[in-house]
């Protein structure tokens, strides 16, 4: 635990010593709701503070490749740097997307405590997951990962079936290799299991206004996500524009999708798979309009 204390001391803008255990938040403070998309928000009960909007790197991501990595390193770097220079500090990666080494190069030279990295493992074997964590640290060029996600859980009994992998991730958290662990679910039964689990610190959930690539109808998912957030699980929206389907014929509908995330009150933050510089600008502008009109719901208000 000595290593954790040193790192947490250095990174006081992101965490406090001892806040790595689930449910151990920073000392009580009067948090104001974010006014801008780039304002930092706490992800659940973790000590992680990320920009309310994040850059996803996994559009059509499979076989260690995605639309973002297929841009090539130079264009990927321009995109990530534009996002960062615009105030976005949250970058969502995965082994499945092959984006870990790309984000390392893109963020080279930026102090580690200035950005939040989330990445994901598809490994279901404990030893394989353990090796993944060490490989990810090297690929990302960091000494800790902010959030590590068990990727694409589909089984209703995944919290039992993959207990060994969960234990490996929990051990990595205690050793300071990761700050938080969680899951992305790709079935409603898996989501229900995630809600019931005290291991889950972060849920990245498929959520948009037209049920595109979601795990149940919008209202059913929204009700479950509200319970997850009330429990203190960090909530990150994904598939915000339905993997692009919702804006294919109407690009302006993206603003409806951003407003939906904010107005729902069930997510702490959300990530979008950005592929062009103007996508960054559009997301920030559309989200700002929504914040101005709707406002952001703080978790403690949901607990009232």
BALOBA-1460 file (C-alpha; in Angstrom, 3 decimals):
// residues 304
<rec num="1" residu="x" x="0.000" y="0.000" z="0.000"/>
<rec num="2" residu="x" x="3.042" y="2.312" z="0.321"/>
<rec num="3" residu="x" x="3.169" y="2.754" z="-3.442"/>
<rec num="4" residu="x" x="-0.474" y="3.784" z="-3.544"/>
<rec num="5" residu="x" x="0.037" y="6.416" z="-0.872"/>
<rec num="6" residu="x" x="2.958" y="7.983" z="-2.714"/>
<rec num="7" residu="x" x="1.063" y="8.089" z="-5.988"/>
<rec num="8" residu="x" x="-2.103" y="9.370" z="-4.401"/>
<rec num="9" residu="x" x="-0.088" y="12.069" z="-2.595"/>
<rec num="10" residu="x" x="1.420" y="13.239" z="-5.863"/>
<rec num="11" residu="x" x="-1.920" y="13.062" z="-7.643"/>
<rec num="12" residu="x" x="-4.015" y="15.004" z="-5.154"/>
<rec num="13" residu="x" x="-5.970" y="16.632" z="-7.940"/>
<rec num="14" residu="x" x="-7.414" y="13.246" z="-8.745"/>
<rec num="15" residu="x" x="-7.562" y="11.390" z="-5.460"/>
<rec num="16" residu="x" x="-6.699" y="11.270" z="-1.787"/>
<rec num="17" residu="x" x="-4.722" y="8.646" z="0.067"/>
<rec num="18" residu="x" x="-6.790" y="5.600" z="0.876"/>
<rec num="19" residu="x" x="-9.639" y="6.468" z="-1.502"/>
<rec num="20" residu="x" x="-9.018" y="3.450" z="-3.684"/>
<rec num="21" residu="x" x="-11.368" y="1.157" z="-1.806"/>
<rec num="22" residu="x" x="-14.898" y="1.050" z="-3.195"/>
<rec num="23" residu="x" x="-17.073" y="3.479" z="-1.330"/>
<rec num="24" residu="x" x="-14.118" y="5.464" z="0.019"/>
<rec num="25" residu="x" x="-14.705" y="8.879" z="-1.477"/>
<rec num="26" residu="x" x="-12.847" y="12.090" z="-0.839"/>
<rec num="27" residu="x" x="-13.685" y="14.104" z="2.277"/>
<rec num="28" residu="x" x="-17.116" y="15.697" z="2.168"/>
<rec num="29" residu="x" x="-17.161" y="18.804" z="0.030"/>
<rec num="30" residu="x" x="-19.758" y="21.064" z="-1.464"/>
<rec num="31" residu="x" x="-19.686" y="19.845" z="-5.046"/>
<rec num="32" residu="x" x="-21.301" y="22.073" z="-7.631"/>
<rec num="33" residu="x" x="-22.872" y="20.555" z="-10.722"/>
<rec num="34" residu="x" x="-20.739" y="20.949" z="-13.849"/>
<rec num="35" residu="x" x="-21.569" y="23.905" z="-16.042"/>
<rec num="36" residu="x" x="-19.402" y="22.857" z="-18.981"/>
<rec num="37" residu="x" x="-18.891" y="19.506" z="-20.725"/>
<rec num="38" residu="x" x="-15.225" y="19.634" z="-19.754"/>
<rec num="39" residu="x" x="-15.854" y="20.202" z="-16.054"/>
<rec num="40" residu="x" x="-14.596" y="17.305" z="-13.917"/>
<rec num="41" residu="x" x="-17.144" y="14.960" z="-12.368"/>
<rec num="42" residu="x" x="-16.645" y="12.178" z="-9.862"/>
<rec num="43" residu="x" x="-17.282" y="8.713" z="-11.288"/>
<rec num="44" residu="x" x="-19.523" y="7.040" z="-8.723"/>
<rec num="45" residu="x" x="-17.902" y="6.523" z="-5.333"/>
<rec num="46" residu="x" x="-14.420" y="6.281" z="-6.799"/>
<rec num="47" residu="x" x="-11.855" y="9.032" z="-6.431"/>
<rec num="48" residu="x" x="-11.668" y="9.373" z="-10.216"/>
<rec num="49" residu="x" x="-12.618" y="12.764" z="-11.603"/>
<rec num="50" residu="x" x="-13.039" y="12.906" z="-15.357"/>
<rec num="51" residu="x" x="-14.400" y="15.379" z="-17.844"/>
<rec num="52" residu="x" x="-18.134" y="14.872" z="-18.199"/>
<rec num="53" residu="x" x="-17.604" y="13.945" z="-21.843"/>
<rec num="54" residu="x" x="-14.909" y="11.568" z="-23.009"/>
<rec num="55" residu="x" x="-13.293" y="10.462" z="-26.242"/>
<rec num="56" residu="x" x="-14.092" y="6.891" z="-27.232"/>
<rec num="57" residu="x" x="-11.545" y="5.060" z="-29.367"/>
<rec num="58" residu="x" x="-13.535" y="1.989" z="-30.376"/>
<rec num="59" residu="x" x="-15.929" y="2.827" z="-33.206"/>
<rec num="60" residu="x" x="-16.527" y="-0.464" z="-35.052"/>
<rec num="61" residu="x" x="-13.803" y="-1.878" z="-32.828"/>
<rec num="62" residu="x" x="-12.723" y="-5.521" z="-33.128"/>
<rec num="63" residu="x" x="-9.603" y="-7.610" z="-33.682"/>
<rec num="64" residu="x" x="-7.421" y="-4.926" z="-32.051"/>
<rec num="65" residu="x" x="-8.558" y="-2.267" z="-34.482"/>
<rec num="66" residu="x" x="-11.153" y="0.505" z="-34.715"/>
<rec num="67" residu="x" x="-12.119" y="3.453" z="-36.891"/>
<rec num="68" residu="x" x="-9.923" y="5.608" z="-34.665"/>
<rec num="69" residu="x" x="-6.797" y="3.440" z="-34.926"/>
<rec num="70" residu="x" x="-7.393" y="2.962" z="-38.650"/>
<rec num="71" residu="x" x="-6.836" y="6.710" z="-38.990"/>
<rec num="72" residu="x" x="-3.146" y="6.027" z="-38.350"/>
<rec num="73" residu="x" x="-1.030" y="7.349" z="-35.503"/>
<rec num="74" residu="x" x="-0.554" y="10.870" z="-36.853"/>
<rec num="75" residu="x" x="-4.269" y="11.538" z="-37.374"/>
<rec num="76" residu="x" x="-5.151" y="9.744" z="-34.139"/>
<rec num="77" residu="x" x="-2.737" y="11.991" z="-32.254"/>
<rec num="78" residu="x" x="-4.195" y="15.137" z="-33.817"/>
<rec num="79" residu="x" x="-7.678" y="13.993" z="-32.813"/>
<rec num="80" residu="x" x="-6.762" y="13.091" z="-29.222"/>
<rec num="81" residu="x" x="-4.713" y="16.261" z="-28.766"/>
<rec num="82" residu="x" x="-7.552" y="18.393" z="-30.091"/>
<rec num="83" residu="x" x="-9.867" y="16.730" z="-27.575"/>
<rec num="84" residu="x" x="-7.378" y="17.271" z="-24.763"/>
<rec num="85" residu="x" x="-6.649" y="20.878" z="-25.750"/>
<rec num="86" residu="x" x="-10.418" y="21.457" z="-25.790"/>
<rec num="87" residu="x" x="-10.615" y="20.352" z="-22.151"/>
<rec num="88" residu="x" x="-11.446" y="16.658" z="-22.459"/>
<rec num="89" residu="x" x="-9.284" y="14.572" z="-20.111"/>
<rec num="90" residu="x" x="-11.148" y="11.242" z="-20.323"/>
<rec num="91" residu="x" x="-10.029" y="8.661" z="-22.902"/>
<rec num="92" residu="x" x="-11.795" y="5.319" z="-23.263"/>
<rec num="93" residu="x" x="-9.613" y="2.558" z="-24.744"/>
<rec num="94" residu="x" x="-9.677" y="-1.239" z="-24.992"/>
<rec num="95" residu="x" x="-7.492" y="-4.122" z="-26.027"/>
<rec num="96" residu="x" x="-10.249" y="-5.056" z="-28.482"/>
<rec num="97" residu="x" x="-9.813" y="-1.683" z="-30.198"/>
<rec num="98" residu="x" x="-6.009" y="-1.845" z="-30.218"/>
<rec num="99" residu="x" x="-5.986" y="1.737" z="-28.980"/>
<rec num="100" residu="x" x="-3.735" y="1.477" z="-25.922"/>
<rec num="101" residu="x" x="-0.445" y="2.172" z="-27.729"/>
<rec num="102" residu="x" x="-2.107" y="4.851" z="-29.866"/>
<rec num="103" residu="x" x="-3.228" y="6.834" z="-26.842"/>
<rec num="104" residu="x" x="0.246" y="6.456" z="-25.292"/>
<rec num="105" residu="x" x="1.825" y="8.173" z="-28.278"/>
<rec num="106" residu="x" x="-0.956" y="10.761" z="-28.511"/>
<rec num="107" residu="x" x="-0.600" y="11.865" z="-24.887"/>
<rec num="108" residu="x" x="3.187" y="11.629" z="-24.695"/>
<rec num="109" residu="x" x="4.634" y="14.485" z="-22.676"/>
<rec num="110" residu="x" x="1.405" y="15.331" z="-20.847"/>
<rec num="111" residu="x" x="1.671" y="14.927" z="-17.042"/>
<rec num="112" residu="x" x="-0.013" y="11.691" z="-15.944"/>
<rec num="113" residu="x" x="-2.346" y="13.359" z="-13.489"/>
<rec num="114" residu="x" x="-3.836" y="15.516" z="-16.248"/>
<rec num="115" residu="x" x="-5.726" y="12.713" z="-17.991"/>
<rec num="116" residu="x" x="-7.920" y="9.725" z="-17.130"/>
<rec num="117" residu="x" x="-7.423" y="6.421" z="-18.917"/>
<rec num="118" residu="x" x="-10.001" y="3.655" z="-19.034"/>
<rec num="119" residu="x" x="-9.188" y="0.425" z="-20.830"/>
<rec num="120" residu="x" x="-10.733" y="-3.023" z="-21.073"/>
<rec num="121" residu="x" x="-9.858" y="-6.705" z="-21.118"/>
<rec num="122" residu="x" x="-11.797" y="-9.465" z="-22.850"/>
<rec num="123" residu="x" x="-9.821" y="-12.135" z="-20.991"/>
<rec num="124" residu="x" x="-11.878" y="-14.644" z="-19.018"/>
<rec num="125" residu="x" x="-8.873" y="-16.539" z="-17.661"/>
<rec num="126" residu="x" x="-7.372" y="-15.183" z="-14.410"/>
<rec num="127" residu="x" x="-3.762" y="-15.679" z="-15.482"/>
<rec num="128" residu="x" x="-4.527" y="-14.157" z="-18.856"/>
<rec num="129" residu="x" x="-6.182" y="-11.164" z="-17.216"/>
<rec num="130" residu="x" x="-3.177" y="-10.719" z="-14.930"/>
<rec num="131" residu="x" x="-0.857" y="-10.722" z="-17.946"/>
<rec num="132" residu="x" x="-3.173" y="-8.277" z="-19.713"/>
<rec num="133" residu="x" x="-2.886" y="-5.746" z="-16.907"/>
<rec num="134" residu="x" x="0.911" y="-5.735" z="-17.050"/>
<rec num="135" residu="x" x="0.822" y="-5.550" z="-20.854"/>
<rec num="136" residu="x" x="-1.672" y="-2.686" z="-20.802"/>
<rec num="137" residu="x" x="0.547" y="-0.692" z="-18.444"/>
<rec num="138" residu="x" x="3.416" y="-1.051" z="-20.911"/>
<rec num="139" residu="x" x="1.258" y="-0.323" z="-23.951"/>
<rec num="140" residu="x" x="-0.141" y="2.789" z="-22.302"/>
<rec num="141" residu="x" x="3.228" y="3.858" z="-20.926"/>
<rec num="142" residu="x" x="1.808" y="4.478" z="-17.440"/>
<rec num="143" residu="x" x="2.361" y="3.082" z="-13.952"/>
<rec num="144" residu="x" x="-1.367" y="2.893" z="-13.198"/>
<rec num="145" residu="x" x="-4.655" y="2.660" z="-15.082"/>
<rec num="146" residu="x" x="-7.530" y="4.743" z="-13.777"/>
<rec num="147" residu="x" x="-10.317" y="2.325" z="-14.714"/>
<rec num="148" residu="x" x="-10.033" y="-1.268" z="-15.911"/>
<rec num="149" residu="x" x="-13.171" y="-2.841" z="-17.346"/>
<rec num="150" residu="x" x="-14.187" y="-6.454" z="-17.870"/>
<rec num="151" residu="x" x="-15.317" y="-6.121" z="-21.457"/>
<rec num="152" residu="x" x="-18.566" y="-7.436" z="-22.933"/>
<rec num="153" residu="x" x="-20.095" y="-9.512" z="-20.125"/>
<rec num="154" residu="x" x="-23.193" y="-11.273" z="-21.460"/>
<rec num="155" residu="x" x="-23.985" y="-13.993" z="-18.930"/>
<rec num="156" residu="x" x="-26.426" y="-13.502" z="-16.086"/>
<rec num="157" residu="x" x="-24.020" y="-15.362" z="-13.801"/>
<rec num="158" residu="x" x="-20.874" y="-13.537" z="-14.918"/>
<rec num="159" residu="x" x="-20.080" y="-12.408" z="-11.358"/>
<rec num="160" residu="x" x="-19.756" y="-16.072" z="-10.391"/>
<rec num="161" residu="x" x="-18.387" y="-17.458" z="-13.621"/>
<rec num="162" residu="x" x="-15.561" y="-14.906" z="-13.852"/>
<rec num="163" residu="x" x="-14.830" y="-14.529" z="-10.159"/>
<rec num="164" residu="x" x="-11.192" y="-15.422" z="-10.766"/>
<rec num="165" residu="x" x="-10.739" y="-12.526" z="-13.196"/>
<rec num="166" residu="x" x="-12.543" y="-10.202" z="-10.797"/>
<rec num="167" residu="x" x="-10.161" y="-11.241" z="-8.010"/>
<rec num="168" residu="x" x="-7.168" y="-10.498" z="-10.239"/>
<rec num="169" residu="x" x="-8.516" y="-7.027" z="-10.968"/>
<rec num="170" residu="x" x="-9.236" y="-6.400" z="-7.314"/>
<rec num="171" residu="x" x="-5.710" y="-7.456" z="-6.392"/>
<rec num="172" residu="x" x="-4.346" y="-5.087" z="-9.044"/>
<rec num="173" residu="x" x="-6.330" y="-2.277" z="-7.438"/>
<rec num="174" residu="x" x="-4.863" y="-3.016" z="-4.010"/>
<rec num="175" residu="x" x="-1.371" y="-3.022" z="-5.563"/>
<rec num="176" residu="x" x="-1.985" y="0.376" z="-7.165"/>
<rec num="177" residu="x" x="-1.891" y="-0.867" z="-10.751"/>
<rec num="178" residu="x" x="-5.470" y="0.271" z="-11.297"/>
<rec num="179" residu="x" x="-7.676" y="2.722" z="-9.419"/>
<rec num="180" residu="x" x="-11.063" y="1.167" z="-10.122"/>
<rec num="181" residu="x" x="-12.626" y="-1.836" z="-11.830"/>
<rec num="182" residu="x" x="-15.922" y="-2.413" z="-13.529"/>
<rec num="183" residu="x" x="-17.746" y="-3.931" z="-16.466"/>
<rec num="184" residu="x" x="-19.432" y="-3.338" z="-19.790"/>
<rec num="185" residu="x" x="-22.514" y="-5.535" z="-20.133"/>
<rec num="186" residu="x" x="-24.075" y="-6.713" z="-23.367"/>
<rec num="187" residu="x" x="-27.279" y="-8.246" z="-22.042"/>
<rec num="188" residu="x" x="-29.912" y="-7.133" z="-19.567"/>
<rec num="189" residu="x" x="-29.296" y="-10.177" z="-17.381"/>
<rec num="190" residu="x" x="-25.638" y="-9.199" z="-17.123"/>
<rec num="191" residu="x" x="-26.652" y="-5.650" z="-16.183"/>
<rec num="192" residu="x" x="-28.848" y="-6.958" z="-13.383"/>
<rec num="193" residu="x" x="-25.924" y="-9.007" z="-12.087"/>
<rec num="194" residu="x" x="-23.716" y="-5.917" z="-12.201"/>
<rec num="195" residu="x" x="-26.221" y="-3.949" z="-10.139"/>
<rec num="196" residu="x" x="-26.292" y="-6.714" z="-7.504"/>
<rec num="197" residu="x" x="-22.497" y="-6.900" z="-7.263"/>
<rec num="198" residu="x" x="-20.509" y="-4.938" z="-4.687"/>
<rec num="199" residu="x" x="-17.406" y="-5.578" z="-6.815"/>
<rec num="200" residu="x" x="-18.639" y="-3.311" z="-9.596"/>
<rec num="201" residu="x" x="-17.280" y="0.193" z="-9.146"/>
<rec num="202" residu="x" x="-18.002" y="1.372" z="-12.692"/>
<rec num="203" residu="x" x="-20.649" y="0.426" z="-15.238"/>
<rec num="204" residu="x" x="-20.199" y="1.536" z="-18.830"/>
<rec num="205" residu="x" x="-23.698" y="1.162" z="-20.256"/>
<rec num="206" residu="x" x="-25.302" y="1.235" z="-23.695"/>
<rec num="207" residu="x" x="-27.804" y="4.080" z="-23.569"/>
<rec num="208" residu="x" x="-29.446" y="6.328" z="-26.151"/>
<rec num="209" residu="x" x="-32.928" y="7.708" z="-26.937"/>
<rec num="210" residu="x" x="-33.916" y="5.129" z="-29.580"/>
<rec num="211" residu="x" x="-32.767" y="1.810" z="-28.105"/>
<rec num="212" residu="x" x="-30.027" y="1.322" z="-30.716"/>
<rec num="213" residu="x" x="-27.661" y="-1.486" z="-29.687"/>
<rec num="214" residu="x" x="-29.082" y="-1.426" z="-26.156"/>
<rec num="215" residu="x" x="-29.876" y="-4.284" z="-23.787"/>
<rec num="216" residu="x" x="-33.565" y="-3.553" z="-23.212"/>
<rec num="217" residu="x" x="-36.059" y="-0.783" z="-23.894"/>
<rec num="218" residu="x" x="-35.052" y="2.738" z="-22.921"/>
<rec num="219" residu="x" x="-37.284" y="3.131" z="-19.864"/>
<rec num="220" residu="x" x="-36.379" y="-0.286" z="-18.438"/>
<rec num="221" residu="x" x="-32.680" y="0.435" z="-18.787"/>
<rec num="222" residu="x" x="-33.076" y="3.943" z="-17.401"/>
<rec num="223" residu="x" x="-34.792" y="2.609" z="-14.277"/>
<rec num="224" residu="x" x="-31.993" y="0.091" z="-13.656"/>
<rec num="225" residu="x" x="-29.286" y="2.665" z="-14.329"/>
<rec num="226" residu="x" x="-30.904" y="5.009" z="-11.815"/>
<rec num="227" residu="x" x="-30.656" y="2.266" z="-9.174"/>
<rec num="228" residu="x" x="-27.021" y="1.628" z="-10.090"/>
<rec num="229" residu="x" x="-26.155" y="5.296" z="-9.701"/>
<rec num="230" residu="x" x="-28.099" y="5.565" z="-6.461"/>
<rec num="231" residu="x" x="-26.088" y="2.617" z="-5.149"/>
<rec num="232" residu="x" x="-22.909" y="4.546" z="-5.874"/>
<rec num="233" residu="x" x="-21.733" y="2.664" z="-8.927"/>
<rec num="234" residu="x" x="-20.015" y="4.932" z="-11.427"/>
<rec num="235" residu="x" x="-22.132" y="5.306" z="-14.561"/>
<rec num="236" residu="x" x="-20.635" y="6.021" z="-17.984"/>
<rec num="237" residu="x" x="-22.882" y="6.180" z="-21.035"/>
<rec num="238" residu="x" x="-21.771" y="4.626" z="-24.315"/>
<rec num="239" residu="x" x="-23.390" y="3.921" z="-27.697"/>
<rec num="240" residu="x" x="-24.601" y="7.493" z="-27.276"/>
<rec num="241" residu="x" x="-25.417" y="7.847" z="-30.982"/>
<rec num="242" residu="x" x="-26.223" y="4.148" z="-31.383"/>
<rec num="243" residu="x" x="-22.892" y="3.210" z="-32.950"/>
<rec num="244" residu="x" x="-23.552" y="5.928" z="-35.521"/>
<rec num="245" residu="x" x="-26.912" y="4.506" z="-36.592"/>
<rec num="246" residu="x" x="-28.928" y="7.345" z="-35.060"/>
<rec num="247" residu="x" x="-27.105" y="10.059" z="-36.976"/>
<rec num="248" residu="x" x="-26.416" y="8.274" z="-40.264"/>
<rec num="249" residu="x" x="-29.233" y="10.098" z="-42.077"/>
<rec num="250" residu="x" x="-29.545" y="13.065" z="-39.726"/>
<rec num="251" residu="x" x="-26.242" y="14.288" z="-38.260"/>
<rec num="252" residu="x" x="-28.020" y="16.998" z="-36.278"/>
<rec num="253" residu="x" x="-29.757" y="14.315" z="-34.198"/>
<rec num="254" residu="x" x="-26.485" y="13.974" z="-32.277"/>
<rec num="255" residu="x" x="-27.520" y="16.980" z="-30.190"/>
<rec num="256" residu="x" x="-30.678" y="15.122" z="-29.115"/>
<rec num="257" residu="x" x="-28.478" y="12.200" z="-28.077"/>
<rec num="258" residu="x" x="-26.184" y="14.395" z="-25.973"/>
<rec num="259" residu="x" x="-29.137" y="16.098" z="-24.325"/>
<rec num="260" residu="x" x="-30.629" y="12.669" z="-23.579"/>
<rec num="261" residu="x" x="-27.558" y="11.640" z="-21.574"/>
<rec num="262" residu="x" x="-27.695" y="14.773" z="-19.428"/>
<rec num="263" residu="x" x="-31.454" y="14.949" z="-19.040"/>
<rec num="264" residu="x" x="-31.672" y="11.293" z="-17.972"/>
<rec num="265" residu="x" x="-29.852" y="11.975" z="-14.699"/>
<rec num="266" residu="x" x="-28.546" y="8.394" z="-14.597"/>
<rec num="267" residu="x" x="-24.987" y="8.788" z="-15.907"/>
<rec num="268" residu="x" x="-21.989" y="10.550" z="-14.395"/>
<rec num="269" residu="x" x="-20.276" y="10.948" z="-17.763"/>
<rec num="270" residu="x" x="-20.482" y="9.633" z="-21.306"/>
<rec num="271" residu="x" x="-18.066" y="8.778" z="-24.108"/>
<rec num="272" residu="x" x="-18.488" y="9.144" z="-27.842"/>
<rec num="273" residu="x" x="-16.421" y="7.540" z="-30.572"/>
<rec num="274" residu="x" x="-15.001" y="10.668" z="-32.190"/>
<rec num="275" residu="x" x="-13.358" y="10.291" z="-35.596"/>
<rec num="276" residu="x" x="-12.836" y="13.862" z="-36.812"/>
<rec num="277" residu="x" x="-11.761" y="17.136" z="-35.221"/>
<rec num="278" residu="x" x="-15.187" y="18.612" z="-35.929"/>
<rec num="279" residu="x" x="-16.805" y="15.703" z="-34.054"/>
<rec num="280" residu="x" x="-15.071" y="16.957" z="-30.920"/>
<rec num="281" residu="x" x="-16.353" y="20.457" z="-31.490"/>
<rec num="282" residu="x" x="-19.891" y="19.283" z="-32.240"/>
<rec num="283" residu="x" x="-20.021" y="17.174" z="-29.074"/>
<rec num="284" residu="x" x="-18.808" y="20.009" z="-26.885"/>
<rec num="285" residu="x" x="-21.183" y="22.528" z="-28.450"/>
<rec num="286" residu="x" x="-24.232" y="20.237" z="-28.325"/>
<rec num="287" residu="x" x="-23.540" y="19.180" z="-24.760"/>
<rec num="288" residu="x" x="-23.047" y="22.781" z="-23.682"/>
<rec num="289" residu="x" x="-26.461" y="23.728" z="-25.066"/>
<rec num="290" residu="x" x="-28.024" y="20.819" z="-23.193"/>
<rec num="291" residu="x" x="-26.301" y="21.784" z="-19.945"/>
<rec num="292" residu="x" x="-27.512" y="25.341" z="-20.315"/>
<rec num="293" residu="x" x="-31.090" y="24.212" z="-20.865"/>
<rec num="294" residu="x" x="-31.365" y="21.124" z="-18.667"/>
<rec num="295" residu="x" x="-28.554" y="21.116" z="-16.118"/>
<rec num="296" residu="x" x="-26.661" y="18.186" z="-14.611"/>
<rec num="297" residu="x" x="-28.063" y="15.990" z="-11.850"/>
<rec num="298" residu="x" x="-25.601" y="15.342" z="-9.040"/>
<rec num="299" residu="x" x="-25.636" y="11.857" z="-7.476"/>
<rec num="300" residu="x" x="-26.425" y="13.210" z="-4.003"/>
<rec num="301" residu="x" x="-29.597" y="14.772" z="-5.383"/>
<rec num="302" residu="x" x="-30.683" y="11.353" z="-6.536"/>
<rec num="303" residu="x" x="-30.127" y="10.038" z="-3.034"/>
<rec num="304" residu="x" x="-32.393" y="12.646" z="-1.481"/>
